[in-house]
Amino acid sequence: MSKGKTVVISVGGNLKETPCAIKSAILLLARISSFITVSSLYLTSPWGGKTKMPFFNAVVVTKCSFSPITLLTICKEIEFIKGRRVGEVWGDRILDLDILLYSNLRITTEILTLPHPSLGRRNYLIAPLRELLPFYEDIVPHYLIDWLIGKDKDYIKRFVWKCV
């Protein structure tokens, strides 16, 4: 049995190099965790109104022993290593890592809210999470997931991983 807390992290971005950056970030996350599984990569509509470029998104389920704040710091370091710089909220980015769930922890701080506040409202989070944890009902009841995905007007399509 793997040690640590079960953690769900979203990985995404909307630049040409994003699929490779996502793969690299997943490999870095695997180095600090005792178990990792990854959803398919999804191509989704931009959200937030600041960019017109579609996004690549996936979800990682892992186990780690870091505190949520330490894990957030690690995620921000990985983003920086892969070329992300602090910029416009909801703007173009090569890589974005967000902690969606940290076991069953519920917290709100200045820098981290768990579960992630958008988890139950965004297809780019719901679809890959459903793929890995099809019966997870803590945030969105199972019977609502298909309905939510059907009602959301955002474009979402499973994408073939390709990194040259």
NORDAPE-V173854 format. One record per pair of residues at least 4 apart in sequence whose C-alpha atoms are under 6 Angstrom apart, sorted by the first residue. I is the first residue (numbers start at 1). GAP is how many residues later the second one is. D is the distance in Angstrom with one decimal. If there is no record, write none. Layout:
# NORDAPE-V173854
I|GAP|D + I|GAP|D
This chain:
# NORDAPE-V173854
2|32|6.0 + 4|59|5.1 + 4|60|4.6 + 4|61|4.5 + 5|58|5.1 + 5|59|5.5 + 5|98|5.6 + 6|56|5.7 + 6|57|4.5 + 6|97|4.9 + 7|54|5.7 + 7|55|5.3 + 7|56|5.8 + 7|94|5.5 + 7|95|4.5 + 7|96|5.8 + 8|52|5.6 + 8|53|4.5 + 8|92|5.4 + 8|93|5.0 + 9|50|5.7 + 9|51|5.2 + 9|89|5.5 + 9|90|4.4 + 9|91|5.4 + 10|48|5.9 + 10|49|4.4 + 10|87|5.6 + 10|88|5.2 + 11|46|5.7 + 11|47|5.4 + 11|48|6.0 + 11|85|5.7 + 11|86|4.7 + 12|44|5.3 + 12|45|4.2 + 12|83|5.5 + 12|84|5.1 + 13|5|5.6 + 13|42|5.4 + 13|43|5.5 + 13|80|5.3 + 13|81|5.0 + 13|82|4.6 + 13|83|5.7 + 14|40|5.9 + 14|41|4.2 + 14|42|5.9 + 14|79|5.8 + 15|79|5.2 + 18|4|6.0 + 18|76|5.1 + 20|143|5.1 + 33|30|5.6 + 33|31|4.8 + 34|29|5.7 + 35|27|5.2 + 35|28|5.5 + 36|25|5.7 + 36|26|4.4 + 37|23|5.8 + 37|24|5.3 + 38|21|5.9 + 38|22|4.6 + 39|19|5.6 + 39|20|5.4 + 39|89|5.5 + 41|16|5.6 + 41|17|4.9 + 41|117|5.9 + 41|118|5.2 + 42|14|5.5 + 42|15|5.1 + 42|115|5.4 + 42|116|4.4 + 42|117|5.1 + 43|12|5.6 + 43|13|4.7 + 43|113|5.6 + 43|114|5.2 + 43|116|6.0 + 44|10|5.6 + 44|11|5.2 + 44|111|5.3 + 44|112|4.4 + 45|9|4.9 + 45|109|5.4 + 45|110|5.0 + 46|8|5.0 + 46|9|5.9 + 48|42|5.6 + 50|40|5.8 + 50|41|5.2 + 51|40|5.6 + 58|70|5.9 + 59|69|5.6 + 66|4|5.9 + 66|5|5.8 + 75|22|5.9 + 79|5|5.2 + 79|16|5.8 + 80|4|4.8 + 84|10|5.9 + 100|15|5.5 + 100|16|4.6 + 101|14|5.0 + 106|8|5.0 + 106|9|6.0 + 107|6|5.5 + 107|7|5.2 + 108|5|4.3 + 120|20|5.6 + 123|4|5.6 + 123|26|6.0 + 126|4|5.9 + 129|4|5.8 + 130|4|4.4 + 137|4|4.5 + 137|5|5.5 + 144|4|5.9
